[in-house]
Amino acid sequence: MEILAFILGISTIAFIVVVVVMFMNSKQIKELNKQIENLKSTCNEIYSNINNLESRTLNDLKEVEFNQRRENEGIIRFVDSRVDKLEDKIHKNFDIKQKQSKNY
């Protein structure tokens, strides 16, 4: 009878320990799940920030390319007008009798 009481006592203690460990593990698993969800949301925020930054960078690059093209066209127009004025001066100063009819 004493052996039976001893075995029941040990079994009860073992059962209580198993239940306590199970609840502790359950609590830790819930905390880990919360951390995983927080990490997922942080990763999603980072990805969206990267996408926004990429789109802004591409827009800025397009704007810079457009401005460069516009400035190049302005420089070409300016140089072209200077060359035209120089050509007119050359015609006026060196072709006084207008014997030369060809464009330079």
C-alpha positions as CSV (number, residue, x, y, z in Angstrom):
1,M,0.0,0.0,0.0
2,E,2.9,2.3,0.8
3,I,4.4,1.6,-2.6
4,L,1.1,2.4,-4.3
5,A,0.9,5.7,-2.4
6,F,4.5,6.5,-3.3
7,I,3.9,5.8,-7.0
8,L,0.7,7.9,-7.0
9,G,2.6,10.8,-5.3
10,I,5.5,10.7,-7.8
11,S,3.0,10.4,-10.7
12,T,1.0,13.4,-9.4
13,I,4.2,15.4,-9.1
14,A,5.3,14.4,-12.5
15,F,1.9,15.3,-13.9
16,I,2.0,18.7,-12.3
17,V,5.5,19.3,-13.6
18,V,4.4,18.3,-17.1
19,V,1.4,20.6,-17.0
20,V,3.5,23.5,-15.7
21,V,6.1,23.0,-18.4
22,M,3.4,22.8,-21.0
23,F,1.9,26.1,-19.9
24,M,5.3,27.8,-19.8
25,N,6.1,26.5,-23.3
26,S,2.6,27.7,-24.5
27,K,3.3,31.2,-23.1
28,Q,6.8,31.3,-24.8
29,I,5.2,30.1,-28.1
30,K,2.7,33.0,-27.9
31,E,5.4,35.5,-27.3
32,L,7.5,34.1,-30.2
33,N,4.4,34.3,-32.5
34,K,4.0,38.0,-31.5
35,Q,7.7,38.6,-32.3
36,I,7.3,36.9,-35.6
37,E,4.3,39.0,-36.5
38,N,6.2,42.2,-35.5
39,L,9.1,41.1,-37.7
40,K,6.8,40.5,-40.6
41,S,5.2,43.9,-40.3
42,T,8.7,45.5,-40.0
43,C,9.8,43.7,-43.1
44,N,6.7,44.8,-45.0
45,E,7.4,48.4,-43.9
46,I,11.0,48.1,-45.1
47,Y,9.9,46.6,-48.4
48,S,7.3,49.4,-49.0
49,N,9.9,52.0,-48.1
50,I,12.4,50.5,-50.5
51,N,9.7,50.5,-53.2
52,N,8.8,54.1,-52.5
53,L,12.5,55.1,-52.6
54,E,13.0,53.2,-55.8
55,S,10.1,54.9,-57.5
56,R,11.2,58.3,-56.3
57,T,14.7,57.7,-57.5
58,L,13.5,56.6,-60.9
59,N,11.3,59.7,-61.1
60,D,14.2,61.9,-60.1
61,L,16.4,60.2,-62.7
62,K,13.8,60.8,-65.4
63,E,13.6,64.4,-64.4
64,V,17.3,64.9,-64.5
65,E,17.5,63.2,-67.9
66,F,14.7,65.5,-69.2
67,N,16.5,68.6,-67.8
68,Q,19.8,67.5,-69.3
69,R,18.1,67.0,-72.7
70,R,16.4,70.5,-72.5
71,E,19.7,72.1,-71.5
72,N,21.6,70.4,-74.3
73,E,19.0,71.6,-76.8
74,G,19.3,75.1,-75.4
75,I,23.1,75.0,-75.8
76,I,22.8,73.7,-79.3
77,R,20.3,76.5,-80.2
78,F,22.6,79.1,-78.6
79,V,25.7,77.8,-80.5
80,D,23.7,77.5,-83.7
81,S,22.6,81.2,-83.4
82,R,26.2,82.3,-82.7
83,V,27.4,80.3,-85.7
84,D,24.7,81.9,-87.9
85,K,25.7,85.4,-86.7
86,L,29.4,84.6,-87.3
87,E,28.5,83.4,-90.8
88,D,26.5,86.6,-91.5
89,K,29.5,88.7,-90.3
90,I,31.9,86.7,-92.5
91,H,29.6,87.3,-95.5
92,K,29.3,91.0,-94.7
93,N,33.0,91.7,-94.0
94,F,34.7,89.4,-96.5
95,D,32.3,89.2,-99.4
96,I,31.9,92.9,-100.1
97,K,31.3,92.6,-103.8
98,Q,29.1,89.5,-103.2
99,K,30.9,87.5,-105.9
100,Q,30.9,84.5,-103.7
101,S,27.5,83.0,-103.5
102,K,28.2,79.7,-101.7
103,N,27.6,79.1,-98.1
104,Y,30.6,78.3,-96.0
